[in-house]
Amino acid sequence: MIWISVISLIVAVASFGFAAYSFRQSHKVAERQLEIEESRRTEEQSASLIAYFHSDGNRRVLRIENKGNGKARNIEVLLDEQPIEQHPSWVDRQPNRITTLSGHGFGHYRLALTRSSPFPEVAEIHWEDDVKKNNVSRNSLTI
């Protein structure tokens, strides 16, 4: 009779241990699923800006493109560490600064890429989006 009680106790403890282990594992899976979902939401709301030269008819322009889904705001473009409006190659003297870009949107800056003006080597873009305030992208510029 005592053996049956001992076996029952062993089975109960083993069942409890297995239940606790299963609960812990399912909790880890739920946490990981939550992390993945939060990461997906963040990706949907964030902007990702890049700068590169693009052919626009017979001329090349500096294209600022948002590769992300989120809207980029308060965009500032620097060429070789100075604001684009102060760079010698900038020819758009009109106030047409790109300040916002929707998801997968783009804008252009016309530049004078001649032998007499210095060729910009690095474009640096600063912006805000719904995920982060101080985003920075640095791109080497080549033709």
C-alpha positions in Angstrom: 0.0 0.0 0.0 2.8 2.4 0.8 4.4 1.6 -2.5 1.3 2.8 -4.4 1.5 6.1 -2.4 5.1 6.5 -3.1 4.6 5.8 -6.9 1.6 8.2 -6.9 3.7 10.9 -5.3 6.6 10.4 -7.8 4.1 10.6 -10.7 2.5 13.7 -9.2 5.9 15.4 -8.8 7.0 14.4 -12.3 3.8 15.7 -13.7 4.2 19.0 -11.8 7.8 19.3 -13.1 6.7 18.7 -16.7 3.8 21.2 -16.4 6.2 23.8 -15.0 8.7 23.2 -17.8 6.0 23.3 -20.4 4.7 26.6 -19.0 8.2 28.1 -19.0 8.8 27.1 -22.6 5.4 28.4 -23.8 6.2 31.7 -22.0 9.5 32.0 -23.8 7.8 31.3 -27.1 5.1 34.0 -26.4 7.8 36.5 -25.4 9.7 35.8 -28.7 6.5 36.2 -30.7 5.9 39.6 -29.0 9.5 40.7 -29.8 9.0 39.7 -33.4 5.7 41.6 -33.6 7.1 44.7 -32.0 10.1 44.6 -34.4 7.7 44.3 -37.3 5.7 47.3 -36.1 8.9 49.3 -35.6 10.0 48.4 -39.1 6.6 49.6 -40.5 6.9 52.9 -38.8 10.5 53.7 -39.4 12.1 55.6 -42.3 15.4 54.6 -43.9 17.0 57.4 -45.9 19.8 57.0 -48.5 21.5 59.5 -50.8 23.0 58.7 -54.2 23.4 60.2 -57.7 20.6 59.5 -60.1 20.3 60.3 -63.8 17.5 62.7 -64.5 17.4 63.2 -68.3 20.8 64.6 -69.4 21.9 65.6 -65.9 22.7 63.9 -62.6 20.8 64.9 -59.4 21.4 63.9 -55.8 18.4 61.7 -54.9 17.3 61.4 -51.3 15.2 58.3 -51.0 13.2 56.8 -48.2 13.5 53.0 -48.4 11.4 52.5 -45.3 7.6 52.6 -44.7 7.5 55.4 -42.2 7.5 59.1 -42.9 10.8 61.0 -42.4 10.5 64.5 -41.0 12.9 67.4 -40.3 15.4 66.1 -42.9 18.8 67.8 -43.1 21.3 66.9 -45.8 25.0 67.6 -45.4 27.5 67.2 -48.2 31.1 66.7 -47.0 30.0 67.8 -43.5 28.4 71.1 -44.5 24.7 71.9 -45.1 23.8 71.2 -48.8 22.8 74.9 -49.3 26.4 75.9 -48.4 28.1 73.4 -50.6 29.7 74.9 -53.8 28.2 72.3 -56.1 24.6 73.2 -55.1 22.8 75.1 -57.8 19.2 75.2 -56.6 19.2 78.6 -55.1 15.4 78.4 -54.6 14.1 77.3 -51.2 13.2 73.8 -52.2 14.7 71.9 -49.3 13.5 68.4 -48.8 12.0 68.5 -45.2 9.7 65.4 -45.3 9.6 62.2 -47.3 6.7 59.7 -47.1 7.5 55.9 -47.1 9.2 54.9 -50.3 9.2 58.5 -51.4 12.1 60.5 -52.8 13.3 64.0 -53.7 16.1 65.6 -55.7 18.7 68.3 -55.4 20.3 69.6 -58.5 24.1 69.9 -58.2 26.7 71.4 -60.5 29.1 68.5 -61.0 31.8 70.2 -63.0 35.6 70.1 -62.9 35.6 73.6 -61.4 33.4 72.8 -58.4 34.4 70.3 -55.8 32.8 66.9 -56.2 30.9 65.9 -53.0 32.2 62.7 -51.6 29.9 62.0 -48.6 26.3 62.7 -48.0 25.0 62.6 -44.5 21.3 62.7 -43.8 19.7 63.5 -40.4 15.9 62.9 -39.8 13.2 62.0 -37.3 10.5 59.4 -37.7 7.8 57.8 -35.5 10.3 55.4 -34.0 13.4 57.5 -33.3 14.4 61.2 -33.2 18.1 61.2 -34.2 18.5 59.0 -37.2 21.7 59.4 -39.3 22.7 57.9 -42.6 26.1 58.3 -44.3 26.6 57.5 -47.9 29.7 57.6 -50.1 28.8 59.4 -53.4 30.1 58.0 -56.7 29.0 58.6 -60.2 
